[in-house]
Amino acid sequence: METLKCIAVDDEPLALLQLSKYIERTPGVEVVDTCYDATEALAALERHSDIDLMFLDINMPDMSGIELARRLPPSQPLVIFTTAYSEYAIEGFKVEAVDYLTKPFSYDEFTASVERARRRLDRGNRADEAIYVKESGVTRRIMLGDICMIKSLAEYVQIYLASSPRPVTTLMSLRSLEETLPVDRFMRIHRSYIINLDAVEGVWHNKVKIASEELPVGESYRARLREYISGKTL
């Protein structure tokens, strides 16, 4: 497991101490620097170019955590907000924060947020992952991020891509393909369908919308899909 390098930012010394203890207690996470305000945090980012994650208080003097997060370029660390004020949650997620921890938060809540950050980093690191399938005697390379959904068609599967109006058809079972796909990116929702979770446009009780198409969600798959969606709902 690769170590996540972190910066903790909070203007309250006791809160910063508690956060540092949580980080030190967690395997695979290292606190590289601690800061008392946004100015110190910006300086720390200049000193350390390899930071993966920033724990960021929101209500700070001079510059709030929200303002600081907005100034960060896309290549900068992921952000987990820590604050005593729950009313900032919506603003926090607007800047694509990984999570929002309301003080006082438990160690279990902290580690759950760290795992969310790790999964997001893993997805980013795997952005160029691909699978290879045969179609009409030709081996095709398909980027995982290009897949919208996969449909079972007797002994074949059809792989629908965002980049092409025509699906790729290959001799393979849906189950065998399911076993090769990363479970944090793809989900079986029906005996005939696997979806790319990042491609979901809308969810109903028994349907999902992907690429303007409504797909059925099988009864035995609904609980897992509901659990995933509830974890993403603000």
Phi and psi in degrees as GROMACS dihedral restraints (atoms count N, CA, C in turn):
[ dihedral_restraints ]
;  ai    aj    ak    al  type     phi  dphi    fc
    3     4     5     6     1   -73.1    20    10
    4     5     6     7     1   138.6    20    10
    6     7     8     9     1   -74.4    20    10
    7     8     9    10     1   131.4    20    10
    9    10    11    12     1   -87.0    20    10
   10    11    12    13     1   123.8    20    10
   12    13    14    15     1   -93.1    20    10
   13    14    15    16     1   128.3    20    10
   15    16    17    18     1  -125.1    20    10
   16    17    18    19     1   155.5    20    10
   18    19    20    21     1  -121.5    20    10
   19    20    21    22     1   135.8    20    10
   21    22    23    24     1  -111.1    20    10
   22    23    24    25     1   130.7    20    10
   24    25    26    27     1  -128.3    20    10
   25    26    27    28     1   120.2    20    10
   27    28    29    30     1  -162.9    20    10
   28    29    30    31     1   136.5    20    10
   30    31    32    33     1   -84.6    20    10
   31    32    33    34     1    -2.5    20    10
   33    34    35    36     1  -101.4    20    10
   34    35    36    37     1   115.3    20    10
   36    37    38    39     1   -56.4    20    10
   37    38    39    40     1   -41.0    20    10
   39    40    41    42     1   -66.8    20    10
   40    41    42    43     1   -40.2    20    10
   42    43    44    45     1   -65.2    20    10
   43    44    45    46     1   -39.9    20    10
   45    46    47    48     1   -66.6    20    10
   46    47    48    49     1   -38.0    20    10
   48    49    50    51     1   -64.7    20    10
   49    50    51    52     1   -44.8    20    10
   51    52    53    54     1   -62.6    20    10
   52    53    54    55     1   -42.7    20    10
   54    55    56    57     1   -63.2    20    10
   55    56    57    58     1   -42.4    20    10
   57    58    59    60     1   -62.5    20    10
   58    59    60    61     1   -38.4    20    10
   60    61    62    63     1   -65.1    20    10
   61    62    63    64     1   -41.1    20    10
   63    64    65    66     1   -60.3    20    10
   64    65    66    67     1   -44.5    20    10
   66    67    68    69     1   -63.4    20    10
   67    68    69    70     1   -46.2    20    10
   69    70    71    72     1   -63.9    20    10
   70    71    72    73     1   -28.5    20    10
   72    73    74    75     1   -78.6    20    10
   73    74    75    76     1   -16.1    20    10
   75    76    77    78     1   -97.1    20    10
   76    77    78    79     1   120.9    20    10
   78    79    80    81     1   -61.5    20    10
   79    80    81    82     1   140.9    20    10
   81    82    83    84     1    80.1    20    10
   82    83    84    85     1    11.6    20    10
   84    85    86    87     1  -132.8    20    10
   85    86    87    88     1   132.3    20    10
   87    88    89    90     1  -128.1    20    10
   88    89    90    91     1   129.5    20    10
   90    91    92    93     1   -86.9    20    10
   91    92    93    94     1   117.5    20    10
   93    94    95    96     1   -91.5    20    10
   94    95    96    97     1   -33.3    20    10
   96    97    98    99     1  -156.4    20    10
   97    98    99   100     1   152.2    20    10
   99   100   101   102     1  -124.1    20    10
  100   101   102   103     1   142.2    20    10
  102   103   104   105     1  -136.8    20    10
  103   104   105   106     1   149.5    20    10
  105   106   107   108     1  -100.4    20    10
  106   107   108   109     1    -7.6    20    10
  108   109   110   111     1  -159.8    20    10
  109   110   111   112     1   176.8    20    10
  111   112   113   114     1   -66.4    20    10
  112   113   114   115     1   -35.0    20    10
  114   115   116   117     1   -62.5    20    10
  115   116   117   118     1   -44.6    20    10
  117   118   119   120     1   -63.6    20    10
  118   119   120   121     1   -37.0    20    10
  120   121   122   123     1   -64.8    20    10
  121   122   123   124     1   -42.8    20    10
  123   124   125   126     1   -62.8    20    10
  124   125   126   127     1   -39.5    20    10
  126   127   128   129     1   -65.2    20    10
  127   128   129   130     1   -39.1    20    10
  129   130   131   132     1   -64.3    20    10
  130   131   132   133     1   -37.9    20    10
  132   133   134   135     1   -66.3    20    10
  133   134   135   136     1   -30.6    20    10
  135   136   137   138     1   -71.5    20    10
  136   137   138   139     1   -34.3    20    10
  138   139   140   141     1   -74.5    20    10
  139   140   141   142     1   -33.6    20    10
  141   142   143   144     1  -120.4    20    10
  142   143   144   145     1   111.1    20    10
  144   145   146   147     1   -90.6    20    10
  145   146   147   148     1    -2.6    20    10
  147   148   149   150     1  -117.2    20    10
  148   149   150   151     1    30.3    20    10
  150   151   152   153     1   -76.7    20    10
  151   152   153   154     1   132.1    20    10
  153   154   155   156     1   -93.4    20    10
  154   155   156   157     1   -33.2    20    10
  156   157   158   159     1  -147.1    20    10
  157   158   159   160     1   139.6    20    10
  159   160   161   162     1  -123.8    20    10
  160   161   162   163     1   124.4    20    10
  162   163   164   165     1   -91.4    20    10
  163   164   165   166     1   118.5    20    10
  165   166   167   168     1  -129.2    20    10
  166   167   168   169     1   117.9    20    10
  168   169   170   171     1   -69.0    20    10
  169   170   171   172     1   152.4    20    10
  171   172   173   174     1   -96.8    20    10
  172   173   174   175     1   -50.0    20    10
  174   175   176   177     1   -86.8    20    10
  175   176   177   178     1    87.7    20    10
  177   178   179   180     1  -126.9    20    10
  178   179   180   181     1   156.2    20    10
  180   181   182   183     1   -69.5    20    10
  181   182   183   184     1   156.0    20    10
  183   184   185   186     1    71.2    20    10
  184   185   186   187     1   -58.8    20    10
  186   187   188   189     1  -139.2    20    10
  187   188   189   190     1   125.4    20    10
  189   190   191   192     1   -74.7    20    10
  190   191   192   193     1   164.2    20    10
  192   193   194   195     1   -62.4    20    10
  193   194   195   196     1   -35.0    20    10
  195   196   197   198     1   -61.8    20    10
  196   197   198   199     1   -46.4    20    10
  198   199   200   201     1   -61.6    20    10
  199   200   201   202     1   -42.4    20    10
  201   202   203   204     1   -62.2    20    10
  202   203   204   205     1   -44.9    20    10
  204   205   206   207     1   -60.9    20    10
  205   206   207   208     1   -37.0    20    10
  207   208   209   210     1   -66.3    20    10
  208   209   210   211     1   -26.1    20    10
  210   211   212   213     1   -82.7    20    10
  211   212   213   214     1   -13.3    20    10
  213   214   215   216     1   -75.8    20    10
  214   215   216   217     1   130.2    20    10
  216   217   218   219     1   -70.7    20    10
  217   218   219   220     1   164.2    20    10
  219   220   221   222     1   -56.6    20    10
  220   221   222   223     1   -27.7    20    10
  222   223   224   225     1   -79.3    20    10
  223   224   225   226     1    -5.9    20    10
  225   226   227   228     1   -80.3    20    10
  226   227   228   229     1   175.2    20    10
  228   229   230   231     1   -61.9    20    10
  229   230   231   232     1   156.9    20    10
  231   232   233   234     1   -67.5    20    10
  232   233   234   235     1   155.9    20    10
  234   235   236   237     1  -122.3    20    10
  235   236   237   238     1   132.8    20    10
  237   238   239   240     1  -117.3    20    10
  238   239   240   241     1   117.7    20    10
  240   241   242   243     1   -80.7    20    10
  241   242   243   244     1   142.1    20    10
  243   244   245   246     1  -129.0    20    10
  244   245   246   247     1   122.1    20    10
  246   247   248   249     1  -159.3    20    10
  247   248   249   250     1   158.7    20    10
  249   250   251   252     1   -88.7    20    10
  250   251   252   253     1    -2.3    20    10
  252   253   254   255     1  -113.6    20    10
  253   254   255   256     1   103.1    20    10
  255   256   257   258     1   -68.1    20    10
  256   257   258   259     1   -19.2    20    10
  258   259   260   261     1   -67.8    20    10
  259   260   261   262     1   -11.8    20    10
  261   262   263   264     1   -86.8    20    10
  262   263   264   265     1    -0.6    20    10
  264   265   266   267     1   -58.4    20    10
  265   266   267   268     1   -46.1    20    10
  267   268   269   270     1   -61.7    20    10
  268   269   270   271     1   -44.9    20    10
  270   271   272   273     1   -61.9    20    10
  271   272   273   274     1   -36.2    20    10
  273   274   275   276     1   -61.9    20    10
  274   275   276   277     1   -43.8    20    10
  276   277   278   279     1   -75.2    20    10
  277   278   279   280     1   -21.5    20    10
  279   280   281   282     1   -64.8    20    10
  280   281   282   283     1   -27.3    20    10
  282   283   284   285     1   -94.7    20    10
  283   284   285   286     1    19.4    20    10
  285   286   287   288     1    62.2    20    10
  286   287   288   289     1    38.5    20    10
  288   289   290   291     1   -65.1    20    10
  289   290   291   292     1   148.5    20    10
  291   292   293   294     1   -66.5    20    10
  292   293   294   295     1   -41.6    20    10
  294   295   296   297     1  -159.5    20    10
  295   296   297   298     1   173.7    20    10
  297   298   299   300     1  -139.4    20    10
  298   299   300   301     1   106.9    20    10
  300   301   302   303     1  -100.0    20    10
  301   302   303   304     1   123.1    20    10
  303   304   305   306     1   -93.5    20    10
  304   305   306   307     1   123.2    20    10
  306   307   308   309     1   -70.6    20    10
  307   308   309   310     1   144.1    20    10
  309   310   311   312     1   -80.4    20    10
  310   311   312   313     1   136.8    20    10
  312   313   314   315     1  -114.2    20    10
  313   314   315   316     1   151.2    20    10
  315   316   317   318     1   -82.4    20    10
  316   317   318   319     1   167.8    20    10
  318   319   320   321     1   -64.6    20    10
  319   320   321   322     1   -36.5    20    10
  321   322   323   324     1   -63.1    20    10
  322   323   324   325     1   -40.9    20    10
  324   325   326   327     1   -64.2    20    10
  325   326   327   328     1   -39.8    20    10
  327   328   329   330     1   -61.3    20    10
  328   329   330   331     1   -49.8    20    10
  330   331   332   333     1   -66.0    20    10
  331   332   333   334     1   -33.0    20    10
  333   334   335   336     1   -63.1    20    10
  334   335   336   337     1   -39.7    20    10
  336   337   338   339     1   -66.0    20    10
  337   338   339   340     1   -40.2    20    10
  339   340   341   342     1   -61.5    20    10
  340   341   342   343     1   -40.6    20    10
  342   343   344   345     1   -66.0    20    10
  343   344   345   346     1   -36.1    20    10
  345   346   347   348     1   -62.2    20    10
  346   347   348   349     1   -42.0    20    10
  348   349   350   351     1   -63.9    20    10
  349   350   351   352     1   -42.6    20    10
  351   352   353   354     1   -62.7    20    10
  352   353   354   355     1   -41.1    20    10
  354   355   356   357     1   -64.2    20    10
  355   356   357   358     1   -39.3    20    10
  357   358   359   360     1   -66.5    20    10
  358   359   360   361     1   -40.8    20    10
  360   361   362   363     1   -63.6    20    10
  361   362   363   364     1   -40.0    20    10
  363   364   365   366     1   -61.7    20    10
  364   365   366   367     1   -41.4    20    10
  366   367   368   369     1   -62.9    20    10
  367   368   369   370     1   -41.6    20    10
  369   370   371   372     1   -64.8    20    10
  370   371   372   373     1   -40.1    20    10
  372   373   374   375     1   -69.2    20    10
  373   374   375   376     1   -22.1    20    10
  375   376   377   378     1  -102.2    20    10
  376   377   378   379     1    18.7    20    10
  378   379   380   381     1   -60.3    20    10
  379   380   381   382     1   -25.8    20    10
  381   382   383   384     1  -100.4    20    10
  382   383   384   385     1    14.1    20    10
  384   385   386   387     1   -66.9    20    10
  385   386   387   388     1   147.1    20    10
  387   388   389   390     1  -143.1    20    10
  388   389   390   391     1   160.3    20    10
  390   391   392   393     1  -118.6    20    10
  391   392   393   394     1   160.3    20    10
  393   394   395   396     1  -121.5    20    10
  394   395   396   397     1   127.8    20    10
  396   397   398   399     1  -133.4    20    10
  397   398   399   400     1   157.4    20    10
  399   400   401   402     1   -99.0    20    10
  400   401   402   403     1   134.0    20    10
  402   403   404   405     1  -137.7    20    10
  403   404   405   406     1   118.2    20    10
  405   406   407   408     1    53.3    20    10
  406   407   408   409     1    41.6    20    10
  408   409   410   411     1    82.4    20    10
  409   410   411   412     1    -1.4    20    10
  411   412   413   414     1  -111.6    20    10
  412   413   414   415     1   134.1    20    10
  414   415   416   417     1   -83.6    20    10
  415   416   417   418     1   119.8    20    10
  417   418   419   420     1  -103.2    20    10
  418   419   420   421     1   137.6    20    10
  420   421   422   423     1   -96.7    20    10
  421   422   423   424     1   124.1    20    10
  423   424   425   426     1  -123.1    20    10
  424   425   426   427     1   122.2    20    10
  426   427   428   429     1   -72.4    20    10
  427   428   429   430     1   134.7    20    10
  429   430   431   432     1   -59.8    20    10
  430   431   432   433     1   -38.4    20    10
  432   433   434   435     1   -67.8    20    10
  433   434   435   436     1   -16.1    20    10
  435   436   437   438     1   -86.2    20    10
  436   437   438   439     1   -15.1    20    10
  438   439   440   441     1   -77.4    20    10
  439   440   441   442     1   129.4    20    10
  441   442   443   444     1   -94.6    20    10
  442   443   444   445     1   -51.2    20    10
  444   445   446   447     1  -157.5    20    10
  445   446   447   448     1   165.5    20    10
  447   448   449   450     1  -131.7    20    10
  448   449   450   451     1   131.4    20    10
  450   451   452   453     1  -118.7    20    10
  451   452   453   454     1   134.1    20    10
  453   454   455   456     1   -79.7    20    10
  454   455   456   457     1   137.6    20    10
  456   457   458   459     1  -141.0    20    10
  457   458   459   460     1    83.9    20    10
  459   460   461   462     1    57.0    20    10
  460   461   462   463     1  -120.5    20    10
  462   463   464   465     1   -83.3    20    10
  463   464   465   466     1    -1.7    20    10
  465   466   467   468     1  -111.8    20    10
  466   467   468   469     1   165.9    20    10
  468   469   470   471     1  -127.2    20    10
  469   470   471   472     1   149.4    20    10
  471   472   473   474     1  -111.5    20    10
  472   473   474   475     1   125.5    20    10
  474   475   476   477     1  -104.6    20    10
  475   476   477   478     1   113.5    20    10
  477   478   479   480     1   -91.4    20    10
  478   479   480   481     1   130.5    20    10
  480   481   482   483     1  -114.7    20    10
  481   482   483   484     1   146.9    20    10
  483   484   485   486     1   -67.7    20    10
  484   485   486   487     1   -27.1    20    10
  486   487   488   489     1   -90.7    20    10
  487   488   489   490     1    -2.1    20    10
  489   490   491   492     1  -143.3    20    10
  490   491   492   493     1   138.9    20    10
  492   493   494   495     1   -75.7    20    10
  493   494   495   496     1   -14.0    20    10
  495   496   497   498     1  -108.9    20    10
  496   497   498   499     1   128.2    20    10
  498   499   500   501     1   -71.9    20    10
  499   500   501   502     1   155.4    20    10
  501   502   503   504     1   -88.3    20    10
  502   503   504   505     1   126.4    20    10
  504   505   506   507     1  -109.7    20    10
  505   506   507   508     1   126.7    20    10
  507   508   509   510     1  -140.2    20    10
  508   509   510   511     1   150.6    20    10
  510   511   512   513     1   -78.7    20    10
  511   512   513   514     1   103.3    20    10
  513   514   515   516     1  -171.5    20    10
  514   515   516   517     1   149.1    20    10
  516   517   518   519     1   -84.5    20    10
  517   518   519   520     1   153.4    20    10
  519   520   521   522     1   -63.5    20    10
  520   521   522   523     1   -37.0    20    10
  522   523   524   525     1   -63.2    20    10
  523   524   525   526     1   -44.3    20    10
  525   526   527   528     1   -66.2    20    10
  526   527   528   529     1   -36.2    20    10
  528   529   530   531     1   -69.6    20    10
  529   530   531   532     1   -39.5    20    10
  531   532   533   534     1   -56.9    20    10
  532   533   534   535     1   -38.7    20    10
  534   535   536   537     1   -69.6    20    10
  535   536   537   538     1   -17.7    20    10
  537   538   539   540     1   -94.8    20    10
  538   539   540   541     1   -13.0    20    10
  540   541   542   543     1   -91.1    20    10
  541   542   543   544     1   144.6    20    10
  543   544   545   546     1   -65.2    20    10
  544   545   546   547     1   129.1    20    10
  546   547   548   549     1   -70.9    20    10
  547   548   549   550     1   -18.6    20    10
  549   550   551   552     1   -84.7    20    10
  550   551   552   553     1    -3.4    20    10
  552   553   554   555     1  -118.5    20    10
  553   554   555   556     1   -25.5    20    10
  555   556   557   558     1  -127.7    20    10
  556   557   558   559     1   146.6    20    10
  558   559   560   561     1  -140.9    20    10
  559   560   561   562     1   136.3    20    10
  561   562   563   564     1   -77.8    20    10
  562   563   564   565     1   123.9    20    10
  564   565   566   567     1  -115.6    20    10
  565   566   567   568     1    -4.8    20    10
  567   568   569   570     1  -165.8    20    10
  568   569   570   571     1   158.6    20    10
  570   571   572   573     1   -62.2    20    10
  571   572   573   574     1   -16.4    20    10
  573   574   575   576     1  -111.4    20    10
  574   575   576   577     1    -2.2    20    10
  576   577   578   579     1  -137.6    20    10
  577   578   579   580     1   139.4    20    10
  579   580   581   582     1  -120.7    20    10
  580   581   582   583     1   139.1    20    10
  582   583   584   585     1  -120.5    20    10
  583   584   585   586     1   153.0    20    10
  585   586   587   588     1   -84.7    20    10
  586   587   588   589     1   117.4    20    10
  588   589   590   591     1   -61.8    20    10
  589   590   591   592     1   -29.3    20    10
  591   592   593   594     1   -73.2    20    10
  592   593   594   595     1   -13.3    20    10
  594   595   596   597     1   -95.5    20    10
  595   596   597   598     1    -2.3    20    10
  597   598   599   600     1   -68.5    20    10
  598   599   600   601     1   128.4    20    10
  600   601   602   603     1  -101.7    20    10
  601   602   603   604     1   -24.3    20    10
  603   604   605   606     1  -167.0    20    10
  604   605   606   607     1   155.7    20    10
  606   607   608   609     1  -135.9    20    10
  607   608   609   610     1   132.4    20    10
  609   610   611   612     1  -117.7    20    10
  610   611   612   613     1  -177.4    20    10
  612   613   614   615     1   -57.5    20    10
  613   614   615   616     1   -43.5    20    10
  615   616   617   618     1  -129.5    20    10
  616   617   618   619     1    22.4    20    10
  618   619   620   621     1  -146.4    20    10
  619   620   621   622     1   153.4    20    10
  621   622   623   624     1  -128.6    20    10
  622   623   624   625     1   151.9    20    10
  624   625   626   627     1  -110.9    20    10
  625   626   627   628     1   124.1    20    10
  627   628   629   630     1  -138.1    20    10
  628   629   630   631     1   129.5    20    10
  630   631   632   633     1    51.6    20    10
  631   632   633   634     1    42.4    20    10
  633   634   635   636     1    68.1    20    10
  634   635   636   637     1     9.2    20    10
  636   637   638   639     1  -109.9    20    10
  637   638   639   640     1   142.6    20    10
  639   640   641   642     1   -98.3    20    10
  640   641   642   643     1   122.7    20    10
  642   643   644   645     1  -110.6    20    10
  643   644   645   646     1   142.5    20    10
  645   646   647   648     1   -74.3    20    10
  646   647   648   649     1   147.0    20    10
  648   649   650   651     1  -108.8    20    10
  649   650   651   652     1   118.0    20    10
  651   652   653   654     1   -64.5    20    10
  652   653   654   655     1   149.4    20    10
  654   655   656   657     1   -57.3    20    10
  655   656   657   658     1   -39.3    20    10
  657   658   659   660     1   -75.1    20    10
  658   659   660   661     1    -9.6    20    10
  660   661   662   663     1  -105.1    20    10
  661   662   663   664     1    -7.5    20    10
  663   664   665   666     1   -67.5    20    10
  664   665   666   667     1   -39.4    20    10
  666   667   668   669     1   -62.2    20    10
  667   668   669   670     1   -42.6    20    10
  669   670   671   672     1   -66.0    20    10
  670   671   672   673     1   -41.3    20    10
  672   673   674   675     1   -65.5    20    10
  673   674   675   676     1   -41.5    20    10
  675   676   677   678     1   -61.1    20    10
  676   677   678   679     1   -40.9    20    10
  678   679   680   681     1   -62.5    20    10
  679   680   681   682     1   -42.0    20    10
  681   682   683   684     1   -64.3    20    10
  682   683   684   685     1   -46.7    20    10
  684   685   686   687     1   -66.0    20    10
  685   686   687   688     1   -40.1    20    10
  687   688   689   690     1   -63.3    20    10
  688   689   690   691     1   -32.0    20    10
  690   691   692   693     1   -71.6    20    10
  691   692   693   694     1   -15.9    20    10
  693   694   695   696     1  -104.2    20    10
  694   695   696   697     1    -7.3    20    10
  696   697   698   699     1   -84.2    20    10
  697   698   699   700     1   133.6    20    10
